[in-house]
Amino acid sequence: MSAKQDLIEHAIMEMLGDKDFDGYILTRLDCKVVDEIPGAPVQTAALIFRGSRFFIRIAHEFFKNLTDAERVAVLKHEIAHFINKHMSRRNGRDPMIWNIVGDMAINQNIVNLPKDCVPLQKGWPTHESTELYYDKYMKELVKQSKQGQGQGQSQGQSQGQGQQGGQQPGSLPSKQWDTVMDAPVEEGSSADSLADEILRETIKERLNAGDSMEKLRGLHAGALQELIDDLTKPPMIDWKQALTRFAASLADVQTRLTLKRPDRRQLSPFGKRKEYFPSLVVCVDTSGSVSDELLSRFFSQIKLLGRMLSEVQVVIADAAVHESFEYRSGLEAKLAKSGFGRGGTDFDPAVQYINKNLSQHDGAVYLTDGYCPVPATKCRIPMIWIVTDNESFEGKPKIMAPDEGDHRRRRY
């Protein structure tokens, strides 16, 4: 390994030794110290996407004069550009100004950066998007132009000529510090997809290695949150299939020993018989937060269960039990009219009602939007929760049943 490459390898190893998440990402990218970064307007560092690969290139003359802490900070800076996909978000904006405001956005979260890095403009809001900083930069540029300040440099910037003029006291930064090269137009979506894949694989690797969620979440607020949540939630389950499986598990055909029908081969005094189809209690939350459309979905599923079980006992409740009846074919109209109550929500009355009156049944299902604390009363028969909205509901076992009109993939 060359002495030049030693500089970057030492910095990456230091990050890995500290279990810095950015260091693990760096191991998945092509990172090198080079004499010159081709096509870069400034010879410091660059993030590049070409040929379905990500590259980080750092100029040797620049890198060798930094402290160890500054080298780590420079690498974290490039990874922040990568995580925030600055290589594909420019969308026709001035390339030099985009680089400058991108640095403003990410440098707020990085310590030990070299002193000539681009800081956030004084008085600007912190921790905002690169797009917002770009708009503010352009407005300030117009304002300064009208005031006759920095007229020469303003024209070069607004035309996207990448001039590296000096910064005047109190003026906007006019010199980019590093380079984020745009992904080719035809490869923009590929760059985003590959970046997501690299992040997902790195997160998965660290979770499998036992790293804490808190450490991962604290790195790049918002940028990794969705990916982490995506990987740590159980796969989305079709609630109708899950409910059918629950009913089938209660109705599982089992062979049980009995003296009533002796073994025909006379190998045992015991015979075998098939278990009967069990009965199920279905509690329907009719509180005010449950929509009429959702109740309709609940009731259609009850009709399906009625065809596969020996008995389906329906309990209508919000903060109190309003009605309980056995569902049978021909009661569709009654079922459709049972969505009354529409008050607050309390799960305890329904669970208490089951314990007192319906404990001879084999299982129970509670259909709800989940906006109520779990009941203090423990159900005496097996119960599952079908929850349509509140992902933080703590009842278990729980199956999320997102509104069919909501196309977001909720994973639980």
N, C-alpha and C positions, 0 to 999 in steps of 0.2 A: 504494500500500500504506500502511495506517495506521501510526502510530508504535507502537501496541500490537503489531501483527503483526510489525513489524520486530524486536521482541525475540526472538520465537520463530524467525523466519527466520534471524537472525544466529546463534543457537545451533545450528540445524540445519546451516547452512553451515560453521560451525566443525567440527562433527562430520564432515561430508563431506570437508572439507579434510584431516582426520586419518585418513580412510578408516575411520572408526568404523562398524562394521556396523549399530549401532543407528540411526545417521543415515539409512542407506539404507532401513530399515524405516519410519522416520518419513515419508519421502517418499511412502509408499503409504497413509498414514492421513490422516484429516482433523484437522489440528492447528491450533488457534486460541487466541489470548489473548482473553478475554472479560471484560466488567465483572462478570458474575455467572454461576456455574455452576448451571443449573437443577437442583433436586432434590438437590444435594450438601449433606451436613450440615456440611462444612467447606469454606471457600472458598480452597483452595490449588490442587489439580490433580485431575483425574478421568479415568478410562478408562471409556468408555461404548460399549456395542454396542446399536444400535437400527436397525431397518429394513435389516438385512443390511449395515450399515456400522459401522466402528470410528471412534470420535471420541476425541481427546485435547483436553480443555479445561483451560485454566490461567487462574486469576483474575489480572487485571491488577495489582490493588493488591499482591498477594503477589509476583508475578513481577518487577515493576519494581524492587523493593528488594533483589533478589539480585545477586550478582556473576556475571560471565560463566561462571565455572567452576561455580557453583551452578546456574545455569539449565541447563547441559548435564547436570548430575547429576540434576536433576528430570526432564528428558526421558528419560534412561536409566532412571530409576526407573519411569516409566509404561510404557516398553517392556518392562521386566522383568516387570511385571504381565501384559502382553499375551502375552509368550513363555510364561510359566508358566500362562496360562489361568485366572487367578484370577477372571475374570468368570463362569466356568461350573463351578467346582470346589467351591463353598460347600456345596451339598447340605443345606440346612436349618440350617446352623450360624448362630450369632449373627452378624449382618452386621457390627457394629462390631468385635467381637473378631476376626472373620475378616480384616478390613482391617488390624488392628493386627499380627496374627501374620504376615500376608502381607508386611508391611513388614519385620518381623524377618527373614524368610527371604531377601528380596532385597537388603536394605540392606548385608548383609555384603560384597557384591561391588562396591559402588559408592563411589567416593571423591568428596569435595567436596560432599557433601550438606549442606543447611542444618542448622544446629545443633539445631533442634527436631524433626528426623526421629526416628522410632522406632528405637532400637537393639535389638540382641539382648539379652534378659534375662541379667544376669550369672549365670554358672555353667551356662547352658544349652548343650547341644552345638551346635557350629557346622555349617553347611551341611546342615541337615536339611530335611524337607518342611514345608510350611505346615500340613498335617494334624497332623504330630507336634507342632509348636509350639502348635497350637490345643488339643490334648489336654493338654499340659503346662500351658497357661494355665488351662484349666478346673480341673485338679487343684489348682493353686496358689490359684485363686480360692476353692475349697471349703475349702482349708487355712486361708487367711487369714480366711475367714468364721468358721470354728470358733474361731480365735484371737481373734476380736473385732476384727480389723483391717479397716478399710475396709468395714464392714457396709453402710453406706448406698449406696456406689457399687457394691458387689457385686450388690445386688439389681437395680439398674438395668441392669447389664451382662447378667446372666443372663436377664433378661426381654427383652433385645434392644431396649431403648428408646433406645439411642444417646445417653445423657447424656454430656456432655463435662465431667465433673468434673475437678478438679485432681488431680495425682498426688502421693500421699503418699510421704515418704522410705522407700525399701526396698520399696514396693508395686509391683504390676504396672502397666504403662502402661495408662491408662484413657481416653486421648484419641487418636482416630485422626488421622493427619496428612493423608492424602489420601483419595480415594474411588475404589473400584472398584465400579461399579454392575453388578449381576447382569444377564446376558442374560435376556430373558424366557424363561420355562420352555419355551415351544414353539419357541424359537430357540436353545436351548443347544447342540444338535448342529450347527446351522448356524454358530454362532459358532466352535466348535472347527474345523470344516472350513474356514471362511474363513481363520482364523488360520493353519492349516497351509498353505493355498494361498499366502497372502502370504509366509510364511517360505520356502516352497519356491522361489517365484519370485525372492525377494530373494537367496537363496543361489545359485540358478542364475545370476542376473545377475552376482554377484560372482565366481563361478568362471569364467564366460565372460570376465570382465574381467581374469583372471589373478591374483586374490587367492589367497594361500596357504591351504592347508587348515589349517595350524597356527593362523593368525590367526582363522579362523572358529571353529575348535573351542574356542578359549580363552575365548569370550565367556560362554556360559551352559552350564556343564558339564552334560551329560545332556539338557538341554532341546532342543538343536540337534543333538546327536550322531547320533540316529537319522535325522533328516532329511538331514543331510550325507551319511551313509553311503548312504542310499537314492538320493541323486542322483548319487553318484560311483562307484557300482558299475555295471558293465554290466548290462543287463537279464537277468533269469533266463532260462535256456535249458532247454528240455526235453531232458534228457540222452539219451533214447532217440532223439529226432529228430536230435539232433546227431551221435550215433554212427552213425545210418543215413546221414546226409549225408557223414560222413567215409568210410564204406565206399563210398558212391556216388561220391565224388570219386576214389577209387582205381580204381573200376570204370567210370569215365566212358568212354562210348563215343567213341573218338577215330578220326579218319581218318588213316592213316599211309601213306606212299608205299612201294610195293613193286614189284619188277620181275617178280614171279610172275604178276601179273594186269595186263597192259597196259591202258591207257585204251582203252575200246571206240570212242571217237570219234577215236582216233589223234591227239589233240592233244598228248599227252605220252607218253613211253616208260614212264612210271610209272603204276601202277594204285593202287587204294585197297582197304583191308580194315578190318574192324572189329576193335577191340582185344578180347582175351579178358577174362573176369571175373577179377579178381585174387584173391589169397589174403591172409588176415589172421591175425595172431597175437593172441590174447586172453589176457592174463595176469590171473589172479584171485588177489587177496590173500586168503588164508585164515588170517590171523593171528587171535589170540585176541580182538582188538577188533572184528572183523567178525562181525555177528550171523548166525544161521542164516537169518533172514528176508531179510537183505541178499544172502546167497549165492544164495538162491532167485531173487531178482530178477536177479542177474547171470546165472545159468544160463538163465533164460527168455529173456534177451536174446541169449545165445549161440545158442540154437535158432533165433531169428529171423534172425540173421546167416547161419547155416548154410544157410538157404533162398535167400539172395540172392547169396552169393559162391561162388566155385569151391572154396575151401578155408578152413576155420577151424581153426587149430591152437591148442589150449587148453594153457596152461601154469599149473599149480597151484603156488603158492609162498607161503611166509611169510618166514622168514629164510633159507630154502633152497628150491630147486626140488624138489618132491616127485613130480611127474608131468607128462608132456607127451604129448598124443595128439591125433590129428586127429578133430574132431567130425564125425560123420555121422548121418544119420537112423537111428534105432534105438538110439543110444547114450545116450538120455535117462537111463536108470537109472544108467549109469556116471557120467554127468555129475553126477547128484544125489548120488552117493556120493563125489565127489571133494573134498568140503570138509574134508579132513583137514589136519593140521599144527597149527593153532590155537596156534602159538607166537608169538615176537616177529616184528618186521617188518624186512626189509632188501630194498630194491628192486634192489640191485646184482646179486645172483645171477641173478635172472630176466633182467635186461638183458644180462648177460654170456652167459647161455644162448642168448638170441636171437641175439646177435652171432656166437656160435660155431656154432650149429646151424640157425638159422632165418632167416638174413639174406637168403635167396632170396625171402622173402615180401615183399609190397608195403607192408605197414604193420602197426602194432601198437597195441593198446589196453591200458591198465593199469587195471583196476577195483579201487579201494581206498578205504578210509576216510580215507587221507591222513595218518595219524599215524606218519610216518617222514620223515627228511630226504630230499631229492631224491638220486637215485643219482649217484655220482661217475662212473660209466661212461656214456658217451654211446651211445645206441642208433644203430645203423647204418642203420636204416630209420625212416621217419616214425612217430612215436608220439604219441598223445594220452592224457591222464589223465582218467579219470572218477572224481571225488572226491565221496564221499558226506557227509563230516562236517567235516573240518578245513579251514576257510576260508582259513587262512594258509599252506596247503601251497604251495610255490613252484614246483612242476613246471609246465612250459608246453609246449604249450597245455593249458589245464585247463578242464574243464566240471564245475560243481557239480551233484551229483545228490542233493538232500536226500531223507531218508527219507520215503516217501509217507505215513507216519503222522504226520509233522511238518508242520503246516499253516502254519508261518511261511514267508514269502516270502524266501528267501535269493537275493540278486542277485549274480551274477558273470558 
